[in-house]
Amino acid sequence: MSREKHIAGVVAAAEMIRSEVFPHLDKEEVYTAAFYHDCTKNEDQMHLLKEYGIEPADELLRSPAVIHAFTGAERLKKEGKSENIVNAVRYHTTGRPNMTEIEKIIFIADYIEENREYESCKNARNEYLKNEKTVKSIDNLIYTVLKYTIDHLNEKKAYIHPLTIEAAEYYNEE
């Protein structure tokens, strides 16, 4: 799948979630976070870590697939984007406990966007579409997505970023 197609899918999914569950949120802010969520994905992450002065902790280096979220957030921060947008980009791959509404939107939209063909993504997308459009259903879906992610990483015997584990524990208790 092309990066452009994925971004368009995330933008569409984010707007759907915003309008159905969080209509009070600023449409432009959600759009900006969705549009730029992978803004550094295709760049040299080690170079960007140095450029943005990010001292990578071991858990970040052991989770190379999530580094782009942190470097993307730093780029947007340097460009003067709001803290809401910066954090939505920062946590769109790992999640975190007690996410803000915009963080929840981008986290879910990135996973359920229509171009993702993984079975877990299709299942999560169908769960969103069939459920009531409430904050509680979004929180339940966040837990489901985190569980899918942890199960997938465990199957691959890959490292799981601590934020993902903390988020799963938080949303399981919710």
Secondary structure as a PSIPRED ss2 file (coil, helix, strand):
# PSIPRED VFORMAT (PSIPRED V4.0)

   1 M C   1.000  0.000  0.000
   2 S C   1.000  0.000  0.000
   3 R H   0.000  1.000  0.000
   4 E H   0.000  1.000  0.000
   5 K H   0.000  1.000  0.000
   6 H H   0.000  1.000  0.000
   7 I H   0.000  1.000  0.000
   8 A H   0.000  1.000  0.000
   9 G H   0.000  1.000  0.000
  10 V H   0.000  1.000  0.000
  11 V H   0.000  1.000  0.000
  12 A H   0.000  1.000  0.000
  13 A H   0.000  1.000  0.000
  14 A H   0.000  1.000  0.000
  15 E H   0.000  1.000  0.000
  16 M H   0.000  1.000  0.000
  17 I H   0.000  1.000  0.000
  18 R H   0.000  1.000  0.000
  19 S H   0.000  1.000  0.000
  20 E H   0.000  1.000  0.000
  21 V H   0.000  1.000  0.000
  22 F C   1.000  0.000  0.000
  23 P C   1.000  0.000  0.000
  24 H C   1.000  0.000  0.000
  25 L C   1.000  0.000  0.000
  26 D C   1.000  0.000  0.000
  27 K H   0.000  1.000  0.000
  28 E H   0.000  1.000  0.000
  29 E H   0.000  1.000  0.000
  30 V H   0.000  1.000  0.000
  31 Y H   0.000  1.000  0.000
  32 T H   0.000  1.000  0.000
  33 A H   0.000  1.000  0.000
  34 A H   0.000  1.000  0.000
  35 F H   0.000  1.000  0.000
  36 Y H   0.000  1.000  0.000
  37 H C   1.000  0.000  0.000
  38 D C   1.000  0.000  0.000
  39 C C   1.000  0.000  0.000
  40 T C   1.000  0.000  0.000
  41 K C   1.000  0.000  0.000
  42 N C   1.000  0.000  0.000
  43 E C   1.000  0.000  0.000
  44 D C   1.000  0.000  0.000
  45 Q H   0.000  1.000  0.000
  46 M H   0.000  1.000  0.000
  47 H H   0.000  1.000  0.000
  48 L H   0.000  1.000  0.000
  49 L H   0.000  1.000  0.000
  50 K H   0.000  1.000  0.000
  51 E H   0.000  1.000  0.000
  52 Y C   1.000  0.000  0.000
  53 G C   1.000  0.000  0.000
  54 I C   1.000  0.000  0.000
  55 E C   1.000  0.000  0.000
  56 P C   1.000  0.000  0.000
  57 A C   1.000  0.000  0.000
  58 D H   0.000  1.000  0.000
  59 E H   0.000  1.000  0.000
  60 L H   0.000  1.000  0.000
  61 L H   0.000  1.000  0.000
  62 R C   1.000  0.000  0.000
  63 S C   1.000  0.000  0.000
  64 P H   0.000  1.000  0.000
  65 A H   0.000  1.000  0.000
  66 V H   0.000  1.000  0.000
  67 I H   0.000  1.000  0.000
  68 H H   0.000  1.000  0.000
  69 A H   0.000  1.000  0.000
  70 F H   0.000  1.000  0.000
  71 T H   0.000  1.000  0.000
  72 G H   0.000  1.000  0.000
  73 A H   0.000  1.000  0.000
  74 E H   0.000  1.000  0.000
  75 R H   0.000  1.000  0.000
  76 L H   0.000  1.000  0.000
  77 K H   0.000  1.000  0.000
  78 K H   0.000  1.000  0.000
  79 E C   1.000  0.000  0.000
  80 G C   1.000  0.000  0.000
  81 K C   1.000  0.000  0.000
  82 S C   1.000  0.000  0.000
  83 E H   0.000  1.000  0.000
  84 N H   0.000  1.000  0.000
  85 I H   0.000  1.000  0.000
  86 V H   0.000  1.000  0.000
  87 N H   0.000  1.000  0.000
  88 A H   0.000  1.000  0.000
  89 V H   0.000  1.000  0.000
  90 R H   0.000  1.000  0.000
  91 Y C   1.000  0.000  0.000
  92 H C   1.000  0.000  0.000
  93 T C   1.000  0.000  0.000
  94 T C   1.000  0.000  0.000
  95 G C   1.000  0.000  0.000
  96 R C   1.000  0.000  0.000
  97 P C   1.000  0.000  0.000
  98 N C   1.000  0.000  0.000
  99 M C   1.000  0.000  0.000
 100 T C   1.000  0.000  0.000
 101 E H   0.000  1.000  0.000
 102 I H   0.000  1.000  0.000
 103 E H   0.000  1.000  0.000
 104 K H   0.000  1.000  0.000
 105 I H   0.000  1.000  0.000
 106 I H   0.000  1.000  0.000
 107 F H   0.000  1.000  0.000
 108 I H   0.000  1.000  0.000
 109 A H   0.000  1.000  0.000
 110 D H   0.000  1.000  0.000
 111 Y H   0.000  1.000  0.000
 112 I H   0.000  1.000  0.000
 113 E C   1.000  0.000  0.000
 114 E C   1.000  0.000  0.000
 115 N C   1.000  0.000  0.000
 116 R C   1.000  0.000  0.000
 117 E C   1.000  0.000  0.000
 118 Y C   1.000  0.000  0.000
 119 E H   0.000  1.000  0.000
 120 S H   0.000  1.000  0.000
 121 C H   0.000  1.000  0.000
 122 K H   0.000  1.000  0.000
 123 N H   0.000  1.000  0.000
 124 A H   0.000  1.000  0.000
 125 R H   0.000  1.000  0.000
 126 N H   0.000  1.000  0.000
 127 E H   0.000  1.000  0.000
 128 Y H   0.000  1.000  0.000
 129 L H   0.000  1.000  0.000
 130 K H   0.000  1.000  0.000
 131 N C   1.000  0.000  0.000
 132 E C   1.000  0.000  0.000
 133 K C   1.000  0.000  0.000
 134 T C   1.000  0.000  0.000
 135 V H   0.000  1.000  0.000
 136 K H   0.000  1.000  0.000
 137 S H   0.000  1.000  0.000
 138 I H   0.000  1.000  0.000
 139 D H   0.000  1.000  0.000
 140 N H   0.000  1.000  0.000
 141 L H   0.000  1.000  0.000
 142 I H   0.000  1.000  0.000
 143 Y H   0.000  1.000  0.000
 144 T H   0.000  1.000  0.000
 145 V H   0.000  1.000  0.000
 146 L H   0.000  1.000  0.000
 147 K H   0.000  1.000  0.000
 148 Y H   0.000  1.000  0.000
 149 T H   0.000  1.000  0.000
 150 I H   0.000  1.000  0.000
 151 D H   0.000  1.000  0.000
 152 H H   0.000  1.000  0.000
 153 L H   0.000  1.000  0.000
 154 N H   0.000  1.000  0.000
 155 E H   0.000  1.000  0.000
 156 K C   1.000  0.000  0.000
 157 K C   1.000  0.000  0.000
 158 A C   1.000  0.000  0.000
 159 Y C   1.000  0.000  0.000
 160 I C   1.000  0.000  0.000
 161 H C   1.000  0.000  0.000
 162 P H   0.000  1.000  0.000
 163 L H   0.000  1.000  0.000
 164 T H   0.000  1.000  0.000
 165 I H   0.000  1.000  0.000
 166 E H   0.000  1.000  0.000
 167 A H   0.000  1.000  0.000
 168 A H   0.000  1.000  0.000
 169 E H   0.000  1.000  0.000
 170 Y H   0.000  1.000  0.000
 171 Y H   0.000  1.000  0.000
 172 N H   0.000  1.000  0.000
 173 E H   0.000  1.000  0.000
 174 E C   1.000  0.000  0.000
